[in-house]
Amino acid sequence: MRLGDVLSPDDKLKYVRSSLVPGRILHIHCNFTDPPKNKFVVVVSIKPVLVLFVINSVISQWLDARADLRDRQVTIRQQDHAYLKRDSFLNCTEAIRQMEIENVERQLIIADASNAKDMITASEREAILYAVKDCRTLSKREIQWITEALSV
């Protein structure tokens, strides 16, 4: 049984909205990937806009060949997040801003509210904050949003 099956529509919306907080891991359909597919992402900011970082099972060759970008991949350990099949890597060099928060809410309501997974660990949060500091591929504005959202 899915979590959304036992909640009223209003309760489902309340649950989804309360789940969309900085540090939450989500499993959602991502149209910004090529090809589009379901991915695990981390919400790193919601104000003034939704900002996500993508979790990948491996570091791409392109990022791996660039030490300053490779070093900004945060390990997300499978032992801390049982739904992951293996240790994975959060790409902290690319702020995904193409998704509207309403789209994510709709996905979680229609698909399954339990796709709002657990929160990142304190050590993952600290590693993300360290990774984004002075990251050359993020704008100063994005760094500010992420830092403010994850520093609370």
N, CA, C and O of each residue as an XYZ file, in Angstrom:
608
protein
N       0.837     -1.179      0.000
C       0.000      0.000      0.000
C       0.886      1.247      0.000
O       1.858      1.347      0.748
N       0.521      2.176     -0.850
C       1.250      3.432     -0.930
C       0.764      4.386      0.142
O      -0.397      4.356      0.551
N       1.691      5.246      0.594
C       1.348      6.223      1.635
C       0.163      7.079      1.209
O      -0.730      7.348      2.014
N       0.148      7.503     -0.037
C      -0.918      8.367     -0.531
C      -2.281      7.710     -0.538
O      -3.298      8.404     -0.568
N      -2.327      6.369     -0.511
C      -3.604      5.662     -0.514
C      -4.354      5.800      0.802
O      -5.574      5.630      0.827
N      -3.669      6.100      1.888
C      -4.323      6.187      3.195
C      -4.594      7.627      3.626
O      -5.174      7.850      4.689
N      -4.188      8.595      2.828
C      -4.388      9.997      3.167
C      -5.493     10.605      2.312
O      -5.649     10.245      1.145
N      -6.246     11.509      2.882
C      -7.223     12.270      2.109
C      -6.454     13.194      1.168
O      -5.271     13.447      1.398
N      -7.090     13.701      0.121
C      -6.386     14.635     -0.785
C      -5.782     15.832     -0.048
O      -4.659     16.234     -0.352
N      -6.510     16.407      0.916
C      -5.987     17.560      1.667
C      -4.788     17.159      2.520
O      -3.792     17.881      2.580
N      -4.888     16.004      3.178
C      -3.783     15.530      4.013
C      -2.565     15.185      3.158
O      -1.427     15.402      3.573
N      -2.808     14.650      1.973
C      -1.706     14.318      1.069
C      -0.962     15.587      0.655
O       0.269     15.615      0.649
N      -1.713     16.640      0.309
C      -1.099     17.912     -0.076
C      -0.319     18.503      1.093
O       0.797     18.989      0.908
N      -0.898     18.465      2.303
C      -0.193     18.968      3.486
C       1.096     18.187      3.722
O       2.138     18.776      4.008
N       1.026     16.861      3.602
C       2.209     16.025      3.804
C       3.294     16.355      2.776
O       4.464     16.512      3.125
N       2.900     16.456      1.525
C       3.866     16.754      0.458
C       4.499     18.119      0.691
O       5.718     18.258      0.590
N       3.697     19.121      0.999
C       4.246     20.468      1.224
C       5.170     20.507      2.435
O       6.187     21.201      2.417
N       4.829     19.771      3.480
C       5.694     19.753      4.659
C       6.983     18.983      4.400
O       7.969     19.160      5.116
N       6.979     18.133      3.380
C       8.168     17.343      3.040
C       9.154     18.110      2.169
O      10.342     17.788      2.146
N       8.674     19.116      1.457
C       9.543     19.852      0.534
C      10.327     20.914      1.293
O       9.987     22.096      1.290
N      11.382     20.452      1.937
C      12.251     21.322      2.730
C      13.698     21.089      2.325
O      14.040     20.006      1.850
N      14.547     22.086      2.507
C      15.965     21.897      2.194
C      16.544     20.720      2.976
O      16.358     20.590      4.186
N      17.249     19.872      2.236
C      17.857     18.689      2.831
C      17.084     17.411      2.565
O      17.585     16.323      2.851
N      15.878     17.512      2.027
C      15.053     16.333      1.744
C      15.518     15.661      0.450
O      15.785     16.331     -0.548
N      15.609     14.356      0.480
C      15.891     13.574     -0.726
C      14.554     13.171     -1.326
O      13.660     12.699     -0.623
N      14.429     13.365     -2.642
C      13.216     13.015     -3.378
C      13.558     12.035     -4.492
O      14.687     12.010     -4.981
N      12.593     11.241     -4.884
C      12.725     10.396     -6.079
C      11.647     10.864     -7.041
O      10.467     10.572     -6.846
N      12.050     11.593     -8.086
C      11.095     12.230     -8.992
C      11.514     12.030    -10.445
O      12.652     11.666    -10.743
N      10.557     12.281    -11.339
C      10.843     12.231    -12.774
C      11.502     13.547    -13.175
O      10.987     14.627    -12.885
N      12.635     13.443    -13.840
C      13.431     14.621    -14.198
C      13.457     14.803    -15.708
O      14.084     14.026    -16.428
N      12.771     15.834    -16.180
C      12.757     16.144    -17.613
C      14.051     16.797    -18.073
O      14.307     16.876    -19.274
N      14.867     17.264    -17.142
C      16.097     17.958    -17.499
C      17.250     16.998    -17.793
O      18.313     17.438    -18.231
N      17.063     15.700    -17.562
C      18.110     14.727    -17.888
C      17.914     14.246    -19.318
O      16.821     14.356    -19.873
N      18.973     13.714    -19.910
C      18.893     13.209    -21.277
C      19.315     11.746    -21.293
O      20.504     11.443    -21.187
N      18.358     10.843    -21.424
C      16.926     11.056    -21.598
C      16.257     11.353    -20.259
O      16.831     11.086    -19.204
N      15.038     11.907    -20.301
C      14.309     12.127    -19.049
C      14.097     10.801    -18.316
O      13.816      9.776    -18.938
N      14.235     10.834    -16.980
C      14.075      9.606    -16.197
C      13.877      9.954    -14.732
O      14.028     11.105    -14.321
N      13.537      8.933    -13.954
C      13.404      9.103    -12.515
C      14.788      9.157    -11.897
O      15.661      8.356    -12.228
N      14.980     10.117    -10.990
C      16.274     10.292    -10.330
C      16.036     10.644     -8.863
O      14.984     11.160     -8.486
N      17.042     10.348     -8.057
C      17.065     10.865     -6.700
C      17.701     12.244     -6.769
O      18.711     12.442     -7.444
N      17.102     13.189     -6.065
C      17.612     14.557     -6.002
C      17.553     15.014     -4.553
O      16.834     14.441     -3.735
N      18.322     16.058     -4.249
C      18.264     16.675     -2.930
C      17.767     18.107     -3.099
O      18.284     18.860     -3.925
N      16.769     18.472     -2.315
C      16.291     19.854     -2.277
C      17.339     20.651     -1.506
O      17.585     20.372     -0.332
N      17.961     21.642     -2.153
C      18.977     22.451     -1.474
C      18.525     23.881     -1.226
O      19.189     24.629     -0.509
N      17.398     24.263     -1.813
C      16.799     25.571     -1.540
C      15.375     25.553     -2.069
O      15.075     24.901     -3.069
N      14.498     26.284     -1.377
C      13.127     26.417     -1.894
C      12.725     27.882     -2.061
O      11.711     28.182     -2.691
N      13.513     28.787     -1.500
C      13.208     30.216     -1.618
C      14.467     30.960     -2.030
O      15.527     30.732     -1.447
N      14.384     31.816     -2.988
C      13.185     32.275     -3.678
C      12.704     31.320     -4.772
O      11.576     31.450     -5.248
N      13.544     30.363     -5.176
C      13.145     29.363     -6.173
C      13.609     27.989     -5.699
O      14.499     27.870     -4.857
N      12.985     26.958     -6.258
C      13.398     25.595     -5.963
C      14.736     25.319     -6.627
O      14.903     25.557     -7.823
N      15.691     24.815     -5.849
C      16.995     24.419     -6.370
C      17.251     22.992     -5.916
O      17.107     22.659     -4.739
N      17.637     22.148     -6.883
C      17.919     20.737     -6.622
C      19.340     20.399     -7.028
O      19.895     21.014     -7.938
N      19.929     19.425     -6.357
C      21.160     18.780     -6.798
C      20.802     17.329     -7.099
O      19.987     16.729     -6.397
N      21.406     16.766     -8.137
C      21.113     15.404     -8.573
C      22.083     14.415     -7.938
O      23.279     14.679     -7.815
N      21.535     13.271     -7.539
C      22.342     12.159     -7.030
C      22.618     11.211     -8.197
O      21.694     10.778     -8.885
N      23.881     10.897     -8.410
C      24.294      9.978     -9.472
C      24.989      8.761     -8.870
O      25.602      8.845     -7.807
N      24.885      7.638     -9.560
C      25.524      6.421     -9.056
C      27.027      6.429     -9.305
O      27.775      5.749     -8.603
N      27.470      7.188    -10.291
C      28.903      7.336    -10.570
C      29.187      8.796    -10.918
O      28.291      9.529    -11.337
N      30.417      9.200    -10.744
C      30.839     10.537    -11.160
C      31.158     10.472    -12.644
O      31.897      9.587    -13.077
N      30.622     11.382    -13.422
C      30.856     11.367    -14.871
C      32.342     11.540    -15.174
O      33.084     12.135    -14.393
N      32.756     11.020    -16.304
C      34.159     11.144    -16.720
C      34.549     12.609    -16.860
O      35.667     12.993    -16.518
N      33.637     13.418    -17.358
C      33.920     14.844    -17.544
C      34.226     15.506    -16.210
O      35.203     16.245    -16.094
N      33.389     15.243    -15.190
C      33.639     15.821    -13.867
C      34.885     15.213    -13.230
O      35.665     15.915    -12.587
N      35.068     13.919    -13.409
C      36.198     13.227    -12.797
C      37.536     13.763    -13.326
O      38.542     13.743    -12.616
N      37.539     14.237    -14.558
C      38.772     14.745    -15.174
C      39.110     16.165    -14.704
O      40.181     16.680    -15.022
N      38.230     16.783    -13.970
C      38.429     18.152    -13.479
C      38.423     18.125    -11.951
O      37.363     18.084    -11.327
N      39.587     18.147    -11.370
C      39.743     17.944     -9.920
C      38.884     18.893     -9.098
O      38.292     18.480     -8.101
N      38.806     20.163     -9.499
C      38.034     21.116     -8.701
C      36.538     20.781     -8.719
O      35.833     21.062     -7.749
N      36.051     20.186     -9.806
C      34.645     19.786     -9.869
C      34.436     18.405     -9.244
O      33.425     18.169     -8.583
N      35.371     17.514     -9.448
C      35.289     16.178     -8.836
C      35.226     16.300     -7.311
O      34.500     15.557     -6.650
N      35.986     17.233     -6.767
C      36.021     17.412     -5.323
C      34.731     18.004     -4.760
O      34.565     18.076     -3.542
N      33.837     18.417     -5.613
C      32.558     18.986     -5.173
C      31.413     17.984     -5.359
O      30.244     18.366     -5.413
N      31.763     16.702     -5.453
C      30.787     15.617     -5.491
C      30.729     15.034     -4.078
O      31.729     14.523     -3.573
N      29.582     15.109     -3.456
C      29.430     14.663     -2.073
C      28.933     13.219     -2.055
O      27.934     12.891     -2.696
N      29.626     12.374     -1.328
C      29.223     10.976     -1.221
C      27.956     10.854     -0.382
O      27.868     11.379      0.728
N      26.981     10.148     -0.944
C      25.734      9.834     -0.243
C      25.788      8.323      0.001
O      25.684      7.525     -0.931
N      25.949      7.954      1.254
C      26.207      6.549      1.576
C      24.927      5.722      1.638
O      23.934      6.121      2.246
N      24.980      4.578      1.002
C      23.844      3.667      0.972
C      23.457      3.226      2.381
O      22.275      3.031      2.665
N      24.426      3.069      3.250
C      24.099      2.621      4.610
C      23.283      3.657      5.381
O      22.613      3.313      6.355
N      23.335      4.920      4.956
C      22.531      5.966      5.593
C      21.166      6.147      4.920
O      20.266      6.767      5.486
N      21.021      5.602      3.712
C      19.797      5.770      2.924
C      19.495      4.425      2.255
O      19.939      4.172      1.135
N      18.748      3.575      2.938
C      18.556      2.170      2.549
C      17.945      1.983      1.163
O      18.142      0.926      0.563
N      17.218      2.953      0.633
C      16.596      2.830     -0.683
C      17.610      2.956     -1.817
O      17.300      2.598     -2.953
N      18.808      3.455     -1.538
C      19.860      3.521     -2.560
C      20.449      2.137     -2.755
O      20.598      1.380     -1.795
N      20.784      1.803     -3.987
C      21.365      0.493     -4.282
C      22.856      0.447     -3.991
O      23.421     -0.631     -3.808
N      23.498      1.612     -3.947
C      24.951      1.686     -3.737
C      25.297      3.080     -3.227
O      24.467      3.988     -3.274
N      26.514      3.245     -2.744
C      26.985      4.592     -2.441
C      26.872      5.416     -3.716
O      27.173      4.928     -4.806
N      26.446      6.644     -3.583
C      26.213      7.494     -4.743
C      26.849      8.852     -4.514
O      27.465      9.093     -3.476
N      26.695      9.747     -5.499
C      27.393     11.026     -5.462
C      26.442     12.165     -5.799
O      25.760     12.140     -6.823
N      26.407     13.155     -4.930
C      25.582     14.338     -5.136
C      26.404     15.356     -5.913
O      27.455     15.799     -5.451
N      25.923     15.721     -7.086
C      26.628     16.690     -7.927
C      26.321     18.097     -7.442
O      25.257     18.648     -7.726
N      27.265     18.670     -6.707
C      27.086     20.016     -6.146
C      27.629     21.099     -7.068
O      27.832     22.234     -6.637
N      27.865     20.762     -8.330
C      28.379     21.750     -9.279
C      27.306     22.270    -10.226
O      27.554     23.205    -10.988
N      26.122     21.677    -10.188
C      25.058     22.086    -11.105
C      23.755     22.270    -10.343
O      23.159     21.303     -9.869
N      23.324     23.505    -10.232
C      22.069     23.833     -9.556
C      20.927     23.665    -10.555
O      20.851     24.378    -11.555
N      20.052     22.723    -10.272
C      18.898     22.483    -11.146
C      17.772     23.404    -10.696
O      17.243     23.285     -9.591
N      17.422     24.327    -11.592
C      16.378     25.313    -11.280
C      15.224     25.239    -12.271
O      14.328     26.083    -12.246
N      15.241     24.231    -13.144
C      14.226     24.136    -14.197
C      12.886     23.610    -13.711
O      11.892     23.728    -14.427
N      12.827     23.035    -12.520
C      11.582     22.444    -12.042
C      10.857     23.414    -11.111
O      11.451     23.980    -10.193
N       9.586     23.589    -11.364
C       8.755     24.410    -10.490
C       8.339     23.566     -9.291
O       8.106     22.365     -9.426
N       8.245     24.184     -8.129
C       7.874     23.453     -6.927
C       6.485     22.817     -7.079
O       6.231     21.745     -6.530
N       5.599     23.466     -7.814
C       4.261     22.912     -8.048
C       4.336     21.614     -8.845
O       3.550     20.694     -8.614
N       5.277     21.538     -9.781
C       5.471     20.314    -10.564
C       5.922     19.174     -9.661
O       5.444     18.048     -9.792
N       6.835     19.461     -8.754
C       7.321     18.442     -7.828
C       6.196     18.014     -6.893
O       6.021     16.821     -6.645
N       5.435     18.965     -6.375
C       4.291     18.630     -5.514
C       3.326     17.715     -6.257
O       2.874     16.709     -5.710
N       3.008     18.061     -7.503
C       2.083     17.274     -8.316
C       2.601     15.852     -8.501
O       1.846     14.886     -8.383
N       3.902     15.731     -8.794
C       4.487     14.392     -8.955
C       4.343     13.562     -7.687
O       3.988     12.384     -7.743
N       4.618     14.174     -6.556
C       4.558     13.432     -5.296
C       3.119     13.082     -4.919
O       2.880     12.056     -4.283
N       2.167     13.916     -5.301
C       0.756     13.640     -5.003
C       0.233     12.550     -5.933
O      -0.432     11.617     -5.482
N       0.529     12.661     -7.225
C       0.000     11.708     -8.201
C       0.733     10.367     -8.126
O       0.097      9.313     -8.083
N       2.050     10.404     -8.110
C       2.828      9.163     -8.133
C       2.761      8.478     -6.774
O       2.114      7.441     -6.624
N       3.417      9.050     -5.808
C       3.435      8.448     -4.473
C       4.125      9.415     -3.529
O       5.285      9.775     -3.732
N       3.414      9.829     -2.507
C       3.977     10.774     -1.541
C       5.191     10.204     -0.829
O       6.011     10.958     -0.305
N       5.320      8.876     -0.802
C       6.490      8.274     -0.147
C       7.760      8.434     -0.979
O       8.831      8.011     -0.545
N       7.663      9.037     -2.163
C       8.861      9.369     -2.937
C       9.591     10.563     -2.340
O      10.681     10.917     -2.790
N       8.995     11.183     -1.330
C       9.719     12.146     -0.502
C      10.428     11.288      0.536
O       9.805     10.793      1.475
N      11.715     11.118      0.363
C      12.496     10.193      1.185
C      12.959     10.887      2.463
O      12.340     11.851      2.915
N      14.026     10.402      3.027
C      14.543     10.952      4.272
C      15.372     12.212      4.028
O      15.522     12.674      2.897
N      15.897     12.741      5.108
C      16.739     13.935      5.045
C      18.198     13.514      4.895
O      18.584     12.411      5.284
N      19.001     14.410      4.324
C      20.440     14.172      4.297
C      20.955     14.172      5.735
O      20.333     14.744      6.629
N      22.086     13.530      5.940
C      22.670     13.492      7.281
C      23.370     14.818      7.578
O      23.605     15.623      6.676
N      23.694     15.032      8.836
C      24.412     16.258      9.227
C      25.757     16.346      8.520
O      26.164     17.428      8.098
N      26.449     15.224      8.388
C      27.762     15.256      7.710
C      27.598     15.524      6.218
O      28.445     16.188      5.619
N      26.531     15.024      5.608
C      26.274     15.326      4.193
C      25.946     16.806      4.029
O      26.398     17.445      3.079
N      25.167     17.345      4.947
C      24.825     18.777      4.912
C      26.096     19.630      4.980
O      26.258     20.571      4.203
N      26.989     19.298      5.905
C      28.250     20.040      6.036
C      29.106     19.904      4.776
O      29.733     20.870      4.339
N      29.130     18.703      4.195
C      29.914     18.484      2.974
C      29.345     19.291      1.808
O      30.105     19.808      0.989
N      28.040     19.404      1.724
C      27.411     20.205      0.665
C      27.773     21.673      0.842
O      28.141     22.343     -0.123
N      27.673     22.171      2.058
C      28.019     23.573      2.315
C      29.476     23.853      1.948
O      29.792     24.902      1.387
N      30.352     22.914      2.266
C      31.763     23.078      1.917
C      31.942     23.030      0.401
O      32.719     23.806     -0.156
N      31.226     22.119     -0.273
C      31.371     21.938     -1.720
C      30.902     23.156     -2.513
O      31.488     23.486     -3.544
N      29.853     23.823     -2.041
C      29.321     24.949     -2.820
C      30.087     26.242     -2.586
O      30.028     27.164     -3.399
N      30.801     26.303     -1.476
C      31.546     27.519     -1.164
C      32.540     27.808     -2.296
O      33.411     26.989     -2.589
N      32.405     28.954     -2.914
C      33.307     29.375     -4.001
C      33.296     28.445     -5.211
O      34.270     28.408     -5.963
N      32.216     27.694     -5.414
C      32.122     26.808     -6.582
C      31.983     27.657     -7.841
O      31.063     28.467     -7.955
N      32.897     27.465     -8.776
C      32.943     28.312     -9.967
C      31.783     28.078    -10.940
O      31.534     28.913    -11.810
N      31.077     26.959    -10.805
C      29.972     26.671    -11.722
C      28.613     27.116    -11.181
O      27.603     27.009    -11.876
N      28.588     27.608     -9.961
C      27.360     28.140     -9.373
C      27.451     29.656     -9.308
O      28.528     30.212     -9.090
N      26.320     30.324     -9.498
C      26.313     31.781     -9.375
C      26.408     32.150     -7.902
O      26.095     31.339     -7.030
N      26.837     33.363     -7.630
C      26.902     33.848     -6.245
C      25.521     33.798     -5.594
O      25.389     33.511     -4.404
N      24.513     34.079     -6.386
C      23.136     34.046     -5.900
C      22.737     32.615     -5.498
O      22.137     32.410     -4.443
N      23.071     31.631     -6.343
C      22.763     30.232     -6.023
C      23.501     29.779     -4.763
O      22.927     29.105     -3.909
N      24.767     30.151     -4.655
C      25.544     29.802     -3.459
C      24.892     30.395     -2.219
O      24.788     29.726     -1.191
N      24.457     31.638     -2.309
C      23.793     32.296     -1.181
C      22.509     31.575     -0.792
O      22.281     31.308      0.388
N      21.663     31.256     -1.784
C      20.398     30.567     -1.515
C      20.645     29.234     -0.816
O      20.006     28.917      0.187
N      21.581     28.459     -1.361
C      21.874     27.126     -0.821
C      22.447     27.234      0.576
O      22.036     26.502      1.477
N      23.387     28.134      0.764
C      24.023     28.306      2.071
C      22.996     28.714      3.131
O      22.981     28.174      4.237
N      22.137     29.676      2.773
C      21.114     30.113      3.724
C      20.127     28.989      4.040
O      19.729     28.816      5.192
N      19.735     28.229      3.024
C      18.742     27.177      3.224
C      19.271     26.014      4.056
O      18.544     25.445      4.870
N      20.528     25.665      3.850
C      21.089     24.489      4.538
C      21.784     24.835      5.854
O      22.206     23.937      6.582
N      21.907     26.109      6.163
C      22.601     26.507      7.385
C      21.678     26.633      8.580
O      22.136     26.960      9.674
N      20.414     26.386      8.404
C      19.466     26.522      9.537
C      19.444     25.288     10.411
O      18.706     25.243     11.396
